[in-house]
Amino acid sequence: MNSSEALRSAPDLPDHEVRRLLVAATGWHWTDLILGVELDAAQVGRFNGFVERRRSDEPLQYIEGIAAFGPIEVSVDPRVLIPRPETEQLFEIACEAVDAPSVIVDLCTGSGNLAIALKAAFPSATVYAVDLSEDAVDVARANARTAGLDVTVFHGDLFEPLPANIAGRVDLVVSNPPYIAEHELNDLPPDVRDHEPVSALVAGPVGDEVLARIAAAAPVWLIPGGVIVCEISEFHGAAVANHFSALGGEIRIDLSGKERFVIGVSPQ
């Protein structure tokens, strides 16, 4: 089989997905594949396997093993959520909201995408990342090593494992926490519902439980004038604004016009 035949072999999948699967299976650059290069048996086998995995709704990024995020690229697998454009927008909001931060904290770090991207954006900052999942901690630490960026990743519950001496000294807190309600899980697309870690998606019966805990604890850790930016459910804007009222609780929309972020500032 040559690459042109491979590209026509899965008409039930979108063309751009088939191209990405072929690149992942062969290691060839796309410009080579469009010329119709011959594939060996191992490449054909990998490609066919990837196609079947995608047909079972496994996310493309898990099959490829990587996801681009802002200025970096991270490895992803079913132990962690796949970074999405909304979270990349959170990164952009955070970068615009602070000027030369000294201490940054990323809660519910997952793959470490936010923490590592922020370290790339602010090289002089001390960056801490936290996740309750030991698997996620392993992934985030590996991604930081691969990126060659110094991010300290802790296993634990929200602010709990952070060094006590940074209380009141954190310039920026970011988080993409679980924010789905239990009853909403079955309504998610199958590639999310059936493949991504439920513990990173579902917060509880209501959906804003983790965000409420973050809001309650953040003032202890933020420096006066310090900023917190969190991703939220489009359905919980008013409730989340109330949780963050002591910090201003400004709700911002995503690129689709949905309420997706809360930004707060610690009183001076």
Secondary structure as the mmCIF struct_conf table of DSSP 4:
data_model
#
loop_
_struct_conf.conf_type_id
_struct_conf.id
_struct_conf.beg_label_comp_id
_struct_conf.beg_label_asym_id
_struct_conf.beg_label_seq_id
_struct_conf.end_label_comp_id
_struct_conf.end_label_asym_id
_struct_conf.end_label_seq_id
STRN STRN1 ASN A 2 ASN A 2
HELX_RH_AL_P HELX_RH_AL_P1 SER A 3 LEU A 7
TURN_TY1_P TURN_TY1_P1 ARG A 8 ARG A 8
BEND BEND1 SER A 9 SER A 9
TURN_TY1_P TURN_TY1_P2 PRO A 11 ASP A 12
BEND BEND2 LEU A 13 LEU A 13
HELX_RH_AL_P HELX_RH_AL_P2 ASP A 15 THR A 26
HELX_RH_AL_P HELX_RH_AL_P3 TRP A 30 LEU A 33
TURN_TY1_P TURN_TY1_P3 ILE A 34 LEU A 35
STRN STRN2 GLU A 38 GLU A 38
HELX_RH_AL_P HELX_RH_AL_P4 ALA A 41 ARG A 55
TURN_TY1_P TURN_TY1_P4 SER A 56 ASP A 57
HELX_RH_AL_P HELX_RH_AL_P5 LEU A 60 GLU A 64
TURN_TY1_P TURN_TY1_P5 GLY A 65 GLY A 65
STRN STRN3 ILE A 66 PHE A 69
TURN_TY1_P TURN_TY1_P6 GLY A 70 PRO A 71
STRN STRN4 ILE A 72 SER A 75
TURN_TY1_P TURN_TY1_P7 PRO A 78 ARG A 79
BEND BEND3 VAL A 80 VAL A 80
HELX_LH_PP_P HELX_LH_PP_P1 LEU A 81 PRO A 83
HELX_RH_AL_P HELX_RH_AL_P6 PRO A 85 ALA A 97
BEND BEND4 ASP A 99 ALA A 100
BEND BEND5 SER A 102 SER A 102
STRN STRN5 VAL A 103 LEU A 107
BEND BEND6 CYS A 108 CYS A 108
TURN_TY1_P TURN_TY1_P8 GLY A 110 SER A 111
BEND BEND7 GLY A 112 GLY A 112
HELX_RH_AL_P HELX_RH_AL_P7 ASN A 113 ALA A 121
TURN_TY1_P TURN_TY1_P9 PRO A 123 SER A 124
BEND BEND8 ALA A 125 ALA A 125
STRN STRN6 THR A 126 ASP A 131
BEND BEND9 LEU A 132 LEU A 132
HELX_RH_AL_P HELX_RH_AL_P8 GLU A 134 ALA A 147
TURN_TY1_P TURN_TY1_P10 GLY A 148 GLY A 148
STRN STRN7 VAL A 151 HIS A 155
BEND BEND10 GLY A 156 ASP A 157
TURN_TY1_P TURN_TY1_P11 LEU A 158 PRO A 161
BEND BEND11 LEU A 162 LEU A 162
HELX_RH_3T_P HELX_RH_3T_P1 ALA A 164 ILE A 166
TURN_TY1_P TURN_TY1_P12 ALA A 167 GLY A 168
STRN STRN8 VAL A 170 SER A 175
STRN STRN9 ILE A 180 ALA A 181
HELX_RH_3T_P HELX_RH_3T_P2 GLU A 182 ASP A 187
BEND BEND12 LEU A 188 LEU A 188
HELX_RH_AL_P HELX_RH_AL_P9 PRO A 190 ARG A 193
TURN_TY1_P TURN_TY1_P13 ASP A 194 HIS A 195
BEND BEND13 GLU A 196 GLU A 196
HELX_RH_3T_P HELX_RH_3T_P3 VAL A 198 ALA A 200
TURN_TY1_P TURN_TY1_P14 LEU A 201 LEU A 201
STRN STRN10 VAL A 202 GLY A 204
BEND BEND14 PRO A 205 GLY A 207
HELX_RH_AL_P HELX_RH_AL_P10 GLU A 209 TRP A 221
STRN STRN11 LEU A 222 GLU A 231
TURN_TY1_P TURN_TY1_P15 GLU A 234 PHE A 235
HELX_RH_AL_P HELX_RH_AL_P11 GLY A 237 HIS A 243
TURN_TY1_P TURN_TY1_P16 PHE A 244 PHE A 244
HELX_RH_3T_P HELX_RH_3T_P4 SER A 245 LEU A 247
TURN_TY1_P TURN_TY1_P17 GLY A 248 GLY A 248
STRN STRN12 GLU A 250 ILE A 253
TURN_TY1_P TURN_TY1_P18 LEU A 255 SER A 256
BEND BEND15 GLY A 257 GLY A 257
STRN STRN13 GLU A 259 VAL A 265
#
